[in-house]
Amino acid sequence: MLQKVSNTLVIAFTALGFSFATQALANDYKVDELRQMSQSELDQVYADAEAGNVPDGESAGTAVFFPDSGIFNIPSQILASLFWQGKVFETEEGLLVNKVIGFRAIRAEVYRGESLFDGNESIIIDYSRTSILANPVRDEIREVAPGIYLGRAYILTLLGAYMGVNFILDFN
């Protein structure tokens, strides 16, 4: 009954031109739901999201390498978790550090900027001045639910930027 009333209110608000009701419902993604989406679904979630607040503190991370492959998607996420476990944001300093094999390593600068995906605002994670190893990497994230960020990692080359992997950061 409550769900029916909620759906009726969403339809009524939408018909009246109020989009905030549907936006609030659209930003209720769970990590497990994002982990199982196709690349086109992840792209749409990212496109629909706003940058949100720059996170602060420690996150649990999930790398999503093969979103369109049912057989490789989840096993690759499990394997990747042995190497990369998330990021720790130090918002006041405008920096973060990755959690790699149980250690804090690979620093990056954090700031708001233009997304390589669609030109809209994202939170940029820039390794170009902080890491020799990750120098050609540029991540960007957007908040898709309270405390949950969907990210895209790009490899920057002379021929352009190439999206390498999706990732999810959970601060809850």
Buried (B, 14 or more C-beta within 10 A) or exposed (E): EEEEEEEEEBEEBEEEEEEEBEEEEBBEBEBEBBBEBEBEBBBEBBEEBEBBEBBEEBBBBBBBBBBEEEEEBBEBBEEBBEEBBBBBBEEEEEBBBBBEEEEEBBBBBBEEBEBBBEEEBBBBBBBEEBBEEBEBBBBBBBBBBEBBBBBBBBBBEEEEBEEBBBBBBBBE
